[in-house]
Amino acid sequence: MRGTALAAALGVVTTLCLPGTAVAAGPGPDRTGSSASAGTSGPVEGTVRRLALEPRSATEAAVSAQDTERFGLMGVSWKDASAEVQGKIEARSRNAETGAWTPWVELEPLKAGLDGVRPGARGATEPVWVGSADGAEVRVDGGSSALPAGLELDLVDPGTAGRTGAAKSAPGRAGRAVAAKSAPAPGARAAAAAAAPAPGPESTAPRPDVVTRAQWGADESLNNEGPLYLAGGKIKALFVHHTAASAPYECTDSAAIVRGLHVYHVKTNGWRDVGYNFLVDKCGTLFEGRQGGVDRPVMGAHTYGFNSESTSVAVLGDHTSAGASPAALEGIAKMAAYKLGQYDVDMNGTTTLTAGATQKNYAGTSFTAGQPYQFRTVSGHRDGFNTECPGHQLYPQLDTIRTSGPAARLKIGAVNEQPIAPGGTTKTPGPLVVDFSTSTAAPLVSSFELLVDGAPVATVAGDATRVATVLDPGTHRVQIRATAQNGKVSTSLPVTVEAEAPETPETPEAPEAPEAQGHSGT
């Protein structure tokens, strides 16, 4: 058994906020008006071109590649994942269209074991999205410490299918290309589909449109280990990240950035899959990240020490000096409401998470492995790990996200004054009185509707806790639908009410008429 399983059980599978991703995306199911272009027609093969750094001394190394095939994502890696690079790693790239070189940017080394202890894993920096580039330079200064062996510059082509002006692969250019494996045969895909897990629990909030892995062109041949699911099967919190991209991006670049992250995390870092559960771009388009099912409690690799009870959304871009767009915030809010609503969690509440590692977060709070700690149900990466992520300007925006959802923890508690749990069944002779509750304050709710078989039959004010009607005979699906003041809608999980037909009073039988008695005259 790989070390990943143990790490997953401890909740230490994680990734830092990755600088450098923008994702171009196709629309999710029934999505209209999306800023993203249509999805791909199938898996898009990505490649990693590796260029060895040339030692200049025991503490310095560099590489200059002036004529490479085009790439969109870059990072630096080394052979021993546990080796640390002291000093500074800097890189820059050349724009393939203009020929201009970017300023030098410092690359931050990632913590070893972010996706568990894995055979063949390499040490690596965070990747940087550079758009379309055809040249790169890296310089490493270890200060007074020797550099690790096997330093390489990794240039990721996330797949150029459909990209205007994309360069074709040409022989003789610099670097050693490592292509993703070919896609599995149709029979293998059919077998995988047949073994698909059961759907996740129903949510009180609508499921948002999501660009699926198939739509953004994920090469599933890279993922031969299958997904991991939360041991407890319950998501208790959602962590927000930013990818800290160093280059501006258009929303039509978003799918390519997601593909670039996927390839880099698997081919360079040696992880099982892309680390984030979901990603969102500045246009509000949501992308499925780590495989396993949008509706399932998938174990991600995003917040060191707290992955075993949480999920994540990463915002594309760097939000250190500028906040996320309103569309991106809305995307996070929709996903938070949906995922937390699956498990009766209020996105504006608090929860208790058990630490999977001993460490400190960005604010200096100490965590001890195995001990419980209180978190906001929508938290930033920095709340659980020592990082600036999700950026100094996005972090304060989390309060807006927390209060922007629909009415939370909406549920029916009793029918005709008899307690009932979601999914329960009860009977009535016809009259129906439903008691319900929500954790959202009454001033934030506009109204509640009683739904019978999906249709509204009665409406009450936002401060009400009871509604009544009369049911026709038969079996009915009964729910409460809440409309918040912000227009967001949530719907309680259903209960079943069997309305019995009233008994028809028996008509008393008429007494038999006495037989006629004859008499004789005199």
Buried (B, 14 or more C-beta within 10 A) or exposed (E): EEBBEEBBBBBBBBBBBBBBBBBBBBBBEEBEEBBBBEBBEEBBBBBBBBBEBEBEEEBBBBBEBEEBBBBBBBBBBBEEBEBEBBEEBBBBBBBBEEEEBBEEBEBBBBBBBBBBBBEEBBBBBBBBBBBBBBBBBBBBBBEEEEBBEBBBBBBBBBBBBBBEEEBEEEEEBBBEEBBBEEBBEEEEEEEEEEEEEEEBBBBBBBBBBBBBBBBBBBBBBBBEEEBBBBBEEEBBBBBBBBBBBBBEBBBBBBBBBBBBBBBBBBBBBBBBBBBBBBBBBBBBBBBBBBBBBBBBBBBBBBBBBBBBBBBBBBBBBBBBEEBBBEBBBBBBBBBBBBBBBBBBBBBBBEBEBBBBBEBEBBEEEEBEBEEEBEBBBBBBBBBBBBBBBBBEBBBEBBEBBBBBBBBBBBBBBBBBEEEBEBEBEBEBBEEBBBBBBBBBEEEBBBBBBBBBBEEEBBEBEBEEEEBEBEBEEEEBEBBBBBBBEEEBBBBBBBBBBEBEEEEEEEEEEEEEEEEEEEEEEE
